[in-house]
Amino acid sequence: MRLLNASGCLDALATPELAATLDAFVTKTVTPVPRAGNDPIRITDVDSGMLNSIGLQNLGIEVFVTESLPRLAALNIPIWVSVGGFSADDHARLCARLDAEPDVATIELNVSCPNVHAPAESAWEIVAAARGQTTKPLYAKLSPNVPDIAAVATAAVGAGADGLTLVNTVRGMALDPRSLTPTLATGSGGLSGPALRPIALSAVFACASTTDVPIVAVGGISQSAHVLEFVAAGASDVALGTVLFAEPYAAERLRAEVGAELEQRGFASFDNVRGLAHRIPSGIQADEVAVDGGEMDHRAVGSAISS
C-alpha cells in the first residue's frame, strides 16, 4: 500500500521535503497548452471540507516536460503525471509527448474535472485514444457524478486502463453569508474533504467488485481507520488531498499510525485487509445475500476480490 498525494494538493517543487514523505508524487493536471485557470475567488472552506474551482491552471505540456519534469526527477521518487484536456485527441497527444520520458512512471488521465467543460467523448474513448499513444501505466481518474461508476470503470479498463483513481471531487456551492451570492467566482466548484469520503468509499467498493486492476482511493482520508476502510473496500493505494492543506506532513503520521493499527487489529499485512468488506459476514449463508430481485451478486462477494 502506497501513500500518494491527490493531484493539485501539493507543490513538490516548492516543498520537496513534503514530497519526500510520499511513495509517489502526482503532478497538477497538465494540459496541451498553458491555462490561466478560473478567476478568483477559487478556493473556500465549507463545513464539510473545501470547495475549489482552480480550472486546471498550468504552464502547458512543453514547459512541463522541458522545465518542471527534470526538477521533479531530482526528487528521486516515482512521478505520476496527471494529464487533462477537452477531447480524446488532447489526451492522446499528451500521452504521446510523455511516452518517451523515462522520468514519468505513470500517467493519470483526468477525465473528470468538475471545474472545466468536460470532453464530449466517453471515458472509454479517452482511455482508448491515450492507450494507443503510450506503453506507460495509465490510471483513469473517474468522477462519482455518474449513474453507474462501476460501468464506467469497467469500460475504462476494457479500453486499456491499468488502474483507477477514485474519485474526483463532486460539485458543490457556498454562498457568502452577507450577500447570499456564490462565494466562488464560477458559482460552484469541486467539493473535497470529509464529505467526499463515503462517496469515494462506495465508488471504490463498486469498482473493485467489477474490475481487477489496482485502485488509488482519494477522498477525505485523514486517519488510519480511513486507510484501512478503503483497503478493505478494495483499494491498493491511497492518496491524500485536502488534509495536506491543514497538515502537510500527514503522510508521515498516517504511515506510523496505520502500521500500529494493523498490529493492534491482528493483521499481519495489508494483504489480510484488502477486500475484506466484500466477504460475506460471519454467520450469514451465501444464499441469504440477495440483491436486485433476490439474485446474489457473486462479484460483490466472490472471486473479484482476493485477499
Phi and psi restraints in degrees (value plus and minus 20) as a CYANA .aco file:
   2 ARG   PHI    -127.2   -87.2
   2 ARG   PSI     131.2   171.2
   3 LEU   PHI    -126.0   -86.0
   3 LEU   PSI     101.7   141.7
   4 LEU   PHI    -139.6   -99.6
   4 LEU   PSI     155.3   195.3
   5 ASN   PHI    -121.1   -81.1
   5 ASN   PSI     131.0   171.0
   6 ALA   PHI     -94.3   -54.3
   6 ALA   PSI     123.7   163.7
   7 SER   PHI     -74.2   -34.2
   7 SER   PSI     111.8   151.8
   8 GLY   PHI      67.5   107.5
   8 GLY   PSI     -20.1    19.9
   9 CYS   PHI    -125.4   -85.4
   9 CYS   PSI     -15.2    24.8
  10 LEU   PHI    -177.0  -137.0
  10 LEU   PSI     113.9   153.9
  11 ASP   PHI    -120.3   -80.3
  11 ASP   PSI      79.7   119.7
  12 ALA   PHI     -88.1   -48.1
  12 ALA   PSI     -50.4   -10.4
  13 LEU   PHI     -95.2   -55.2
  13 LEU   PSI     -51.9   -11.9
  14 ALA   PHI    -100.3   -60.3
  14 ALA   PSI     -50.3   -10.3
  15 THR   PHI    -153.9  -113.9
  15 THR   PSI      48.5    88.5
  16 PRO   PHI     -81.4   -41.4
  16 PRO   PSI     -46.3    -6.3
  17 GLU   PHI     -87.4   -47.4
  17 GLU   PSI     -47.9    -7.9
  18 LEU   PHI     -97.4   -57.4
  18 LEU   PSI     -61.3   -21.3
  19 ALA   PHI     -80.0   -40.0
  19 ALA   PSI     -51.3   -11.3
  20 ALA   PHI     -87.6   -47.6
  20 ALA   PSI     -35.5     4.5
  21 THR   PHI    -102.7   -62.7
  21 THR   PSI     -27.1    12.9
  22 LEU   PHI    -118.7   -78.7
  22 LEU   PSI     140.3   180.3
  23 ASP   PHI    -105.9   -65.9
  23 ASP   PSI     -38.2     1.8
  24 ALA   PHI    -181.9  -141.9
  24 ALA   PSI     130.0   170.0
  25 PHE   PHI    -130.7   -90.7
  25 PHE   PSI     112.0   152.0
  26 VAL   PHI    -125.7   -85.7
  26 VAL   PSI     104.9   144.9
  27 THR   PHI     -94.0   -54.0
  27 THR   PSI     144.7   184.7
  28 LYS   PHI     -80.0   -40.0
  28 LYS   PSI     135.6   175.6
  29 THR   PHI     -85.2   -45.2
  29 THR   PSI     110.1   150.1
  30 VAL   PHI    -122.8   -82.8
  30 VAL   PSI     115.0   155.0
  31 THR   PHI    -134.5   -94.5
  31 THR   PSI     147.7   187.7
  32 PRO   PHI     -79.8   -39.8
  32 PRO   PSI     -56.8   -16.8
  33 VAL   PHI    -147.3  -107.3
  33 VAL   PSI     141.0   181.0
  34 PRO   PHI     -80.5   -40.5
  34 PRO   PSI     127.6   167.6
  35 ARG   PHI    -153.0  -113.0
  35 ARG   PSI     114.2   154.2
  36 ALA   PHI     -99.7   -59.7
  36 ALA   PSI     -36.2     3.8
  37 GLY   PHI      62.7   102.7
  37 GLY   PSI    -194.7  -154.7
  38 ASN   PHI    -100.9   -60.9
  38 ASN   PSI     142.4   182.4
  39 ASP   PHI     -89.0   -49.0
  39 ASP   PSI     132.3   172.3
  40 PRO   PHI     -93.0   -53.0
  40 PRO   PSI     135.9   175.9
  41 ILE   PHI     -98.1   -58.1
  41 ILE   PSI     117.6   157.6
  42 ARG   PHI    -138.6   -98.6
  42 ARG   PSI     -31.1     8.9
  43 ILE   PHI    -158.2  -118.2
  43 ILE   PSI     118.7   158.7
  44 THR   PHI    -171.7  -131.7
  44 THR   PSI     125.0   165.0
  45 ASP   PHI     -99.2   -59.2
  45 ASP   PSI     127.6   167.6
  46 VAL   PHI    -153.3  -113.3
  46 VAL   PSI     148.6   188.6
  47 ASP   PHI     -76.0   -36.0
  47 ASP   PSI     -55.3   -15.3
  48 SER   PHI    -122.0   -82.0
  48 SER   PSI     -11.3    28.7
  49 GLY   PHI     133.2   173.2
  49 GLY   PSI    -147.6  -107.6
  50 MET   PHI    -165.4  -125.4
  50 MET   PSI     123.4   163.4
  51 LEU   PHI    -129.4   -89.4
  51 LEU   PSI     116.7   156.7
  52 ASN   PHI    -156.3  -116.3
  52 ASN   PSI     128.6   168.6
  53 SER   PHI    -162.3  -122.3
  53 SER   PSI      38.2    78.2
  54 ILE   PHI     -84.9   -44.9
  54 ILE   PSI     -62.1   -22.1
  55 GLY   PHI      64.0   104.0
  55 GLY   PSI      11.4    51.4
  56 LEU   PHI      40.2    80.2
  56 LEU   PSI      21.4    61.4
  57 GLN   PHI     -82.4   -42.4
  57 GLN   PSI     107.0   147.0
  58 ASN   PHI    -188.5  -148.5
  58 ASN   PSI     150.1   190.1
  59 LEU   PHI    -111.2   -71.2
  59 LEU   PSI     -20.1    19.9
  60 GLY   PHI      71.5   111.5
  60 GLY   PSI     142.5   182.5
  61 ILE   PHI     -85.3   -45.3
  61 ILE   PSI     -58.2   -18.2
  62 GLU   PHI     -87.7   -47.7
  62 GLU   PSI     -65.1   -25.1
  63 VAL   PHI     -85.6   -45.6
  63 VAL   PSI     -57.7   -17.7
  64 PHE   PHI     -80.3   -40.3
  64 PHE   PSI     -68.8   -28.8
  65 VAL   PHI     -87.9   -47.9
  65 VAL   PSI     -61.5   -21.5
  66 THR   PHI    -104.3   -64.3
  66 THR   PSI     -48.7    -8.7
  67 GLU   PHI    -133.9   -93.9
  67 GLU   PSI     -69.6   -29.6
  68 SER   PHI     -98.2   -58.2
  68 SER   PSI     -63.4   -23.4
  69 LEU   PHI     -80.4   -40.4
  69 LEU   PSI     -63.9   -23.9
  70 PRO   PHI     -80.5   -40.5
  70 PRO   PSI     -55.8   -15.8
  71 ARG   PHI     -91.3   -51.3
  71 ARG   PSI     -57.7   -17.7
  72 LEU   PHI     -85.9   -45.9
  72 LEU   PSI     -57.7   -17.7
  73 ALA   PHI     -82.2   -42.2
  73 ALA   PSI     -49.3    -9.3
  74 ALA   PHI     -89.1   -49.1
  74 ALA   PSI     -31.8     8.2
  75 LEU   PHI     -94.6   -54.6
  75 LEU   PSI     -37.0     3.0
  76 ASN   PHI      41.2    81.2
  76 ASN   PSI      17.0    57.0
  77 ILE   PHI    -149.9  -109.9
  77 ILE   PSI     134.6   174.6
  78 PRO   PHI     -78.4   -38.4
  78 PRO   PSI     116.0   156.0
  79 ILE   PHI    -127.7   -87.7
  79 ILE   PSI      99.9   139.9
  80 TRP   PHI    -120.9   -80.9
  80 TRP   PSI     105.8   145.8
  81 VAL   PHI    -122.7   -82.7
  81 VAL   PSI      99.8   139.8
  82 SER   PHI    -105.0   -65.0
  82 SER   PSI     109.3   149.3
  83 VAL   PHI    -143.8  -103.8
  83 VAL   PSI     128.4   168.4
  84 GLY   PHI    -170.7  -130.7
  84 GLY   PSI     138.9   178.9
  85 GLY   PHI    -184.7  -144.7
  85 GLY   PSI    -185.5  -145.5
  86 PHE   PHI    -138.6   -98.6
  86 PHE   PSI      -7.2    32.8
  87 SER   PHI    -182.6  -142.6
  87 SER   PSI     145.2   185.2
  88 ALA   PHI     -83.5   -43.5
  88 ALA   PSI     -55.2   -15.2
  89 ASP   PHI     -84.4   -44.4
  89 ASP   PSI     -57.0   -17.0
  90 ASP   PHI     -78.1   -38.1
  90 ASP   PSI     -68.5   -28.5
  91 HIS   PHI     -83.7   -43.7
  91 HIS   PSI     -58.5   -18.5
  92 ALA   PHI     -84.5   -44.5
  92 ALA   PSI     -63.6   -23.6
  93 ARG   PHI     -86.9   -46.9
  93 ARG   PSI     -57.3   -17.3
  94 LEU   PHI     -83.6   -43.6
  94 LEU   PSI     -64.3   -24.3
  95 CYS   PHI     -86.2   -46.2
  95 CYS   PSI     -57.8   -17.8
  96 ALA   PHI     -82.9   -42.9
  96 ALA   PSI     -58.7   -18.7
  97 ARG   PHI     -88.5   -48.5
  97 ARG   PSI     -52.6   -12.6
  98 LEU   PHI    -108.6   -68.6
  98 LEU   PSI     -35.0     5.0
  99 ASP   PHI     -80.1   -40.1
  99 ASP   PSI     -55.7   -15.7
 100 ALA   PHI    -109.2   -69.2
 100 ALA   PSI     -17.5    22.5
 101 GLU   PHI    -109.6   -69.6
 101 GLU   PSI      90.5   130.5
 102 PRO   PHI     -87.3   -47.3
 102 PRO   PSI     -39.3     0.7
 103 ASP   PHI    -101.7   -61.7
 103 ASP   PSI     -25.3    14.7
 104 VAL   PHI    -112.9   -72.9
 104 VAL   PSI      93.9   133.9
 105 ALA   PHI    -102.4   -62.4
 105 ALA   PSI     -60.4   -20.4
 106 THR   PHI    -169.3  -129.3
 106 THR   PSI     128.7   168.7
 107 ILE   PHI    -132.6   -92.6
 107 ILE   PSI     107.5   147.5
 108 GLU   PHI    -124.2   -84.2
 108 GLU   PSI     102.3   142.3
 109 LEU   PHI    -109.5   -69.5
 109 LEU   PSI      89.9   129.9
 110 ASN   PHI    -104.6   -64.6
 110 ASN   PSI      68.9   108.9
 111 VAL   PHI    -118.6   -78.6
 111 VAL   PSI      -4.5    35.5
 112 SER   PHI    -165.6  -125.6
 112 SER   PSI       4.3    44.3
 113 CYS   PHI     -86.1   -46.1
 113 CYS   PSI     106.5   146.5
 114 PRO   PHI    -102.6   -62.6
 114 PRO   PSI     -23.6    16.4
 115 ASN   PHI    -125.0   -85.0
 115 ASN   PSI     -14.3    25.7
 116 VAL   PHI    -158.5  -118.5
 116 VAL   PSI     148.2   188.2
 117 HIS   PHI     -85.5   -45.5
 117 HIS   PSI     108.5   148.5
 118 ALA   PHI     -96.8   -56.8
 118 ALA   PSI     129.4   169.4
 119 PRO   PHI     -79.6   -39.6
 119 PRO   PSI     126.9   166.9
 120 ALA   PHI     -91.9   -51.9
 120 ALA   PSI     -46.5    -6.5
 121 GLU   PHI     -92.8   -52.8
 121 GLU   PSI     139.9   179.9
 122 SER   PHI     -98.0   -58.0
 122 SER   PSI     146.6   186.6
 123 ALA   PHI     -78.6   -38.6
 123 ALA   PSI     -57.3   -17.3
 124 TRP   PHI     -78.7   -38.7
 124 TRP   PSI     -66.6   -26.6
 125 GLU   PHI     -85.4   -45.4
 125 GLU   PSI     -59.3   -19.3
 126 ILE   PHI     -86.7   -46.7
 126 ILE   PSI     -67.4   -27.4
 127 VAL   PHI     -84.2   -44.2
 127 VAL   PSI     -62.2   -22.2
 128 ALA   PHI     -81.9   -41.9
 128 ALA   PSI     -61.9   -21.9
 129 ALA   PHI     -84.5   -44.5
 129 ALA   PSI     -61.8   -21.8
 130 ALA   PHI     -87.8   -47.8
 130 ALA   PSI     -62.3   -22.3
 131 ARG   PHI     -78.7   -38.7
 131 ARG   PSI     -53.2   -13.2
 132 GLY   PHI     -91.6   -51.6
 132 GLY   PSI     -29.0    11.0
 133 GLN   PHI    -136.1   -96.1
 133 GLN   PSI     -20.7    19.3
 134 THR   PHI    -172.4  -132.4
 134 THR   PSI     130.3   170.3
 135 THR   PHI    -122.2   -82.2
 135 THR   PSI     -20.5    19.5
 136 LYS   PHI     -91.5   -51.5
 136 LYS   PSI     135.9   175.9
 137 PRO   PHI     -78.7   -38.7
 137 PRO   PSI     114.1   154.1
 138 LEU   PHI    -135.8   -95.8
 138 LEU   PSI     107.2   147.2
 139 TYR   PHI    -134.0   -94.0
 139 TYR   PSI     110.0   150.0
 140 ALA   PHI    -115.4   -75.4
 140 ALA   PSI     100.9   140.9
 141 LYS   PHI    -112.3   -72.3
 141 LYS   PSI      96.2   136.2
 142 LEU   PHI    -127.6   -87.6
 142 LEU   PSI     135.4   175.4
 143 SER   PHI    -114.0   -74.0
 143 SER   PSI     122.8   162.8
 144 PRO   PHI    -100.9   -60.9
 144 PRO   PSI     -22.7    17.3
 145 ASN   PHI    -104.6   -64.6
 145 ASN   PSI      28.7    68.7
 146 VAL   PHI    -155.2  -115.2
 146 VAL   PSI     135.3   175.3
 147 PRO   PHI     -83.6   -43.6
 147 PRO   PSI     -54.0   -14.0
 148 ASP   PHI    -163.6  -123.6
 148 ASP   PSI      68.9   108.9
 149 ILE   PHI     -87.7   -47.7
 149 ILE   PSI     -48.7    -8.7
 150 ALA   PHI     -84.0   -44.0
 150 ALA   PSI     -57.8   -17.8
 151 ALA   PHI     -86.9   -46.9
 151 ALA   PSI     -59.0   -19.0
 152 VAL   PHI     -84.9   -44.9
 152 VAL   PSI     -62.5   -22.5
 153 ALA   PHI     -82.5   -42.5
 153 ALA   PSI     -63.7   -23.7
 154 THR   PHI     -81.1   -41.1
 154 THR   PSI     -60.5   -20.5
 155 ALA   PHI     -85.7   -45.7
 155 ALA   PSI     -62.0   -22.0
 156 ALA   PHI     -83.7   -43.7
 156 ALA   PSI     -62.5   -22.5
 157 VAL   PHI     -85.5   -45.5
 157 VAL   PSI     -59.3   -19.3
 158 GLY   PHI     -83.4   -43.4
 158 GLY   PSI     -47.6    -7.6
 159 ALA   PHI    -104.7   -64.7
 159 ALA   PSI     -28.2    11.8
 160 GLY   PHI     103.7   143.7
 160 GLY   PSI     -14.1    25.9
 161 ALA   PHI     -87.4   -47.4
 161 ALA   PSI     114.3   154.3
 162 ASP   PHI    -108.1   -68.1
 162 ASP   PSI     -35.4     4.6
 163 GLY   PHI    -184.2  -144.2
 163 GLY   PSI     154.8   194.8
 164 LEU   PHI    -149.4  -109.4
 164 LEU   PSI     124.4   164.4
 165 THR   PHI    -133.6   -93.6
 165 THR   PSI     100.9   140.9
 166 LEU   PHI    -153.6  -113.6
 166 LEU   PSI      96.3   136.3
 167 VAL   PHI    -156.7  -116.7
 167 VAL   PSI     150.8   190.8
 168 ASN   PHI     -98.5   -58.5
 168 ASN   PSI     155.6   195.6
 169 THR   PHI     -89.0   -49.0
 169 THR   PSI     144.2   184.2
 170 VAL   PHI    -128.7   -88.7
 170 VAL   PSI     132.5   172.5
 171 ARG   PHI     -93.5   -53.5
 171 ARG   PSI     114.2   154.2
 172 GLY   PHI    -167.9  -127.9
 172 GLY   PSI     155.2   195.2
 173 MET   PHI    -165.6  -125.6
 173 MET   PSI     130.0   170.0
 174 ALA   PHI    -152.1  -112.1
 174 ALA   PSI     123.9   163.9
 175 LEU   PHI    -131.0   -91.0
 175 LEU   PSI     122.1   162.1
 176 ASP   PHI     -84.0   -44.0
 176 ASP   PSI     108.3   148.3
 177 PRO   PHI     -84.8   -44.8
 177 PRO   PSI     -43.3    -3.3
 178 ARG   PHI    -108.9   -68.9
 178 ARG   PSI     -70.5   -30.5
 179 SER   PHI    -106.9   -66.9
 179 SER   PSI     -38.8     1.2
 180 LEU   PHI      37.5    77.5
 180 LEU   PSI      14.8    54.8
 181 THR   PHI    -136.0   -96.0
 181 THR   PSI     140.7   180.7
 182 PRO   PHI     -77.2   -37.2
 182 PRO   PSI     115.6   155.6
 183 THR   PHI     -90.7   -50.7
 183 THR   PSI     -63.5   -23.5
 184 LEU   PHI     -98.9   -58.9
 184 LEU   PSI     124.0   164.0
 185 ALA   PHI     -82.4   -42.4
 185 ALA   PSI     -49.9    -9.9
 186 THR   PHI    -106.2   -66.2
 186 THR   PSI     -20.7    19.3
 187 GLY   PHI      70.8   110.8
 187 GLY   PSI     -83.3   -43.3
 188 SER   PHI    -141.4  -101.4
 188 SER   PSI     148.4   188.4
 189 GLY   PHI    -175.6  -135.6
 189 GLY   PSI    -190.8  -150.8
 190 GLY   PHI    -111.3   -71.3
 190 GLY   PSI     105.5   145.5
 191 LEU   PHI    -109.5   -69.5
 191 LEU   PSI     106.2   146.2
 192 SER   PHI    -149.3  -109.3
 192 SER   PSI     154.8   194.8
 193 GLY   PHI      82.4   122.4
 193 GLY   PSI    -181.2  -141.2
 194 PRO   PHI     -74.8   -34.8
 194 PRO   PSI     -56.2   -16.2
 195 ALA   PHI     -84.6   -44.6
 195 ALA   PSI     -43.5    -3.5
 196 LEU   PHI    -102.0   -62.0
 196 LEU   PSI     -39.9     0.1
 197 ARG   PHI     -80.3   -40.3
 197 ARG   PSI     -68.5   -28.5
 198 PRO   PHI     -82.3   -42.3
 198 PRO   PSI     -53.0   -13.0
 199 ILE   PHI     -87.3   -47.3
 199 ILE   PSI     -65.7   -25.7
 200 ALA   PHI     -84.9   -44.9
 200 ALA   PSI     -59.6   -19.6
 201 LEU   PHI     -81.9   -41.9
 201 LEU   PSI     -63.2   -23.2
 202 SER   PHI     -82.8   -42.8
 202 SER   PSI     -60.2   -20.2
 203 ALA   PHI     -86.1   -46.1
 203 ALA   PSI     -63.4   -23.4
 204 VAL   PHI     -81.5   -41.5
 204 VAL   PSI     -66.1   -26.1
 205 PHE   PHI     -78.8   -38.8
 205 PHE   PSI     -67.0   -27.0
 206 ALA   PHI     -84.4   -44.4
 206 ALA   PSI     -64.1   -24.1
 207 CYS   PHI     -94.8   -54.8
 207 CYS   PSI     -51.5   -11.5
 208 ALA   PHI     -87.7   -47.7
 208 ALA   PSI     -43.3    -3.3
 209 SER   PHI     -95.9   -55.9
 209 SER   PSI     -42.1    -2.1
 210 THR   PHI    -138.9   -98.9
 210 THR   PSI     -25.6    14.4
 211 THR   PHI    -151.6  -111.6
 211 THR   PSI     146.6   186.6
 212 ASP   PHI    -147.8  -107.8
 212 ASP   PSI      12.9    52.9
 213 VAL   PHI    -126.3   -86.3
 213 VAL   PSI     140.6   180.6
 214 PRO   PHI     -82.0   -42.0
 214 PRO   PSI     126.0   166.0
 215 ILE   PHI    -145.0  -105.0
 215 ILE   PSI     108.9   148.9
 216 VAL   PHI    -116.2   -76.2
 216 VAL   PSI      99.9   139.9
 217 ALA   PHI    -110.2   -70.2
 217 ALA   PSI     113.7   153.7
 218 VAL   PHI    -156.3  -116.3
 218 VAL   PSI     113.3   153.3
 219 GLY   PHI     124.2   164.2
 219 GLY   PSI      72.1   112.1
 220 GLY   PHI      50.9    90.9
 220 GLY   PSI       2.9    42.9
 221 ILE   PHI    -102.8   -62.8
 221 ILE   PSI     101.1   141.1
 222 SER   PHI    -165.0  -125.0
 222 SER   PSI     -26.5    13.5
 223 GLN   PHI    -152.4  -112.4
 223 GLN   PSI     138.8   178.8
 224 SER   PHI     -81.6   -41.6
 224 SER   PSI     -54.6   -14.6
 225 ALA   PHI     -82.4   -42.4
 225 ALA   PSI     -55.1   -15.1
 226 HIS   PHI     -84.2   -44.2
 226 HIS   PSI     -62.4   -22.4
 227 VAL   PHI     -79.2   -39.2
 227 VAL   PSI     -67.9   -27.9
 228 LEU   PHI     -84.3   -44.3
 228 LEU   PSI     -57.0   -17.0
 229 GLU   PHI     -81.2   -41.2
 229 GLU   PSI     -65.4   -25.4
 230 PHE   PHI     -87.9   -47.9
 230 PHE   PSI     -57.8   -17.8
 231 VAL   PHI     -85.7   -45.7
 231 VAL   PSI     -60.8   -20.8
 232 ALA   PHI     -82.5   -42.5
 232 ALA   PSI     -52.2   -12.2
 233 ALA   PHI     -96.0   -56.0
 233 ALA   PSI     -34.9     5.1
 234 GLY   PHI     107.9   147.9
 234 GLY   PSI     -19.4    20.6
 235 ALA   PHI     -92.8   -52.8
 235 ALA   PSI     127.5   167.5
 236 SER   PHI    -115.0   -75.0
 236 SER   PSI     -53.8   -13.8
 237 ASP   PHI    -160.9  -120.9
 237 ASP   PSI     145.6   185.6
 238 VAL   PHI    -152.0  -112.0
 238 VAL   PSI     131.8   171.8
 239 ALA   PHI    -142.7  -102.7
 239 ALA   PSI     119.4   159.4
 240 LEU   PHI    -118.5   -78.5
 240 LEU   PSI     115.6   155.6
 241 GLY   PHI    -142.5  -102.5
 241 GLY   PSI    -117.8   -77.8
 242 THR   PHI     -76.0   -36.0
 242 THR   PSI     -54.1   -14.1
 243 VAL   PHI     -79.0   -39.0
 243 VAL   PSI     -48.8    -8.8
 244 LEU   PHI     -88.3   -48.3
 244 LEU   PSI     -42.8    -2.8
 245 PHE   PHI     -91.1   -51.1
 245 PHE   PSI     -54.9   -14.9
 246 ALA   PHI    -112.5   -72.5
 246 ALA   PSI     -49.8    -9.8
 247 GLU   PHI    -158.8  -118.8
 247 GLU   PSI      63.9   103.9
 248 PRO   PHI     -77.3   -37.3
 248 PRO   PSI     -50.5   -10.5
 249 TYR   PHI    -118.2   -78.2
 249 TYR   PSI       8.0    48.0
 250 ALA   PHI     -79.5   -39.5
 250 ALA   PSI     -50.9   -10.9
 251 ALA   PHI     -82.5   -42.5
 251 ALA   PSI     -60.3   -20.3
 252 GLU   PHI     -84.0   -44.0
 252 GLU   PSI     -65.0   -25.0
 253 ARG   PHI     -82.6   -42.6
 253 ARG   PSI     -67.3   -27.3
 254 LEU   PHI     -84.1   -44.1
 254 LEU   PSI     -57.5   -17.5
 255 ARG   PHI     -80.6   -40.6
 255 ARG   PSI     -62.1   -22.1
 256 ALA   PHI     -90.5   -50.5
 256 ALA   PSI     -62.9   -22.9
 257 GLU   PHI     -88.7   -48.7
 257 GLU   PSI     -57.9   -17.9
 258 VAL   PHI     -85.5   -45.5
 258 VAL   PSI     -62.0   -22.0
 259 GLY   PHI     -79.9   -39.9
 259 GLY   PSI     -62.3   -22.3
 260 ALA   PHI     -86.3   -46.3
 260 ALA   PSI     -58.2   -18.2
 261 GLU   PHI     -91.2   -51.2
 261 GLU   PSI     -56.5   -16.5
 262 LEU   PHI     -77.8   -37.8
 262 LEU   PSI     -66.5   -26.5
 263 GLU   PHI     -85.1   -45.1
 263 GLU   PSI     -62.0   -22.0
 264 GLN   PHI     -83.0   -43.0
 264 GLN   PSI     -56.5   -16.5
 265 ARG   PHI    -104.7   -64.7
 265 ARG   PSI     -25.2    14.8
 266 GLY   PHI      65.1   105.1
 266 GLY   PSI      -0.5    39.5
 267 PHE   PHI    -112.9   -72.9
 267 PHE   PSI     108.5   148.5
 268 ALA   PHI     -90.8   -50.8
 268 ALA   PSI     -52.8   -12.8
 269 SER   PHI    -182.0  -142.0
 269 SER   PSI     157.2   197.2
 270 PHE   PHI     -85.1   -45.1
 270 PHE   PSI     -43.0    -3.0
 271 ASP   PHI     -80.4   -40.4
 271 ASP   PSI     -48.4    -8.4
 272 ASN   PHI     -98.9   -58.9
 272 ASN   PSI     -34.1     5.9
 273 VAL   PHI    -120.7   -80.7
 273 VAL   PSI     -55.3   -15.3
 274 ARG   PHI     -79.6   -39.6
 274 ARG   PSI     104.6   144.6
 275 GLY   PHI      61.9   101.9
 275 GLY   PSI     -16.5    23.5
 276 LEU   PHI     -79.1   -39.1
 276 LEU   PSI     -53.1   -13.1
 277 ALA   PHI     -87.0   -47.0
 277 ALA   PSI     -37.8     2.2
 278 HIS   PHI    -109.2   -69.2
 278 HIS   PSI     -27.9    12.1
 279 ARG   PHI    -103.4   -63.4
 279 ARG   PSI     127.4   167.4
 280 ILE   PHI     -85.7   -45.7
 280 ILE   PSI     108.5   148.5
 281 PRO   PHI     -76.5   -36.5
 281 PRO   PSI     128.6   168.6
 282 SER   PHI     -77.1   -37.1
 282 SER   PSI     114.1   154.1
 283 GLY   PHI      70.9   110.9
 283 GLY   PSI     -25.4    14.6
 284 ILE   PHI    -127.2   -87.2
 284 ILE   PSI     107.2   147.2
 285 GLN   PHI     -98.7   -58.7
 285 GLN   PSI     131.2   171.2
 286 ALA   PHI     -77.1   -37.1
 286 ALA   PSI     -55.9   -15.9
 287 ASP   PHI     -96.4   -56.4
 287 ASP   PSI     -22.2    17.8
 288 GLU   PHI    -114.1   -74.1
 288 GLU   PSI     -29.6    10.4
 289 VAL   PHI    -112.7   -72.7
 289 VAL   PSI      92.3   132.3
 290 ALA   PHI    -153.0  -113.0
 290 ALA   PSI     126.2   166.2
 291 VAL   PHI    -162.8  -122.8
 291 VAL   PSI     137.4   177.4
 292 ASP   PHI      28.0    68.0
 292 ASP   PSI      52.0    92.0
 293 GLY   PHI      57.9    97.9
 293 GLY   PSI      -1.3    38.7
 294 GLY   PHI      75.6   115.6
 294 GLY   PSI     -21.6    18.4
 295 GLU   PHI    -111.8   -71.8
 295 GLU   PSI     110.0   150.0
 296 MET   PHI     -90.7   -50.7
 296 MET   PSI     116.9   156.9
 297 ASP   PHI    -107.4   -67.4
 297 ASP   PSI      73.6   113.6
 298 HIS   PHI     -83.5   -43.5
 298 HIS   PSI     -50.3   -10.3
 299 ARG   PHI     -84.9   -44.9
 299 ARG   PSI     -52.8   -12.8
 300 ALA   PHI     -97.2   -57.2
 300 ALA   PSI     -36.8     3.2
 301 VAL   PHI    -147.2  -107.2
 301 VAL   PSI     -14.8    25.2
 302 GLY   PHI    -141.2  -101.2
 302 GLY   PSI    -147.7  -107.7
 303 SER   PHI     -96.1   -56.1
 303 SER   PSI     -31.0     9.0
 304 ALA   PHI     -86.4   -46.4
 304 ALA   PSI     -43.5    -3.5
 305 ILE   PHI    -135.7   -95.7
 305 ILE   PSI     104.5   144.5
 306 SER   PHI    -137.4   -97.4
 306 SER   PSI     121.9   161.9
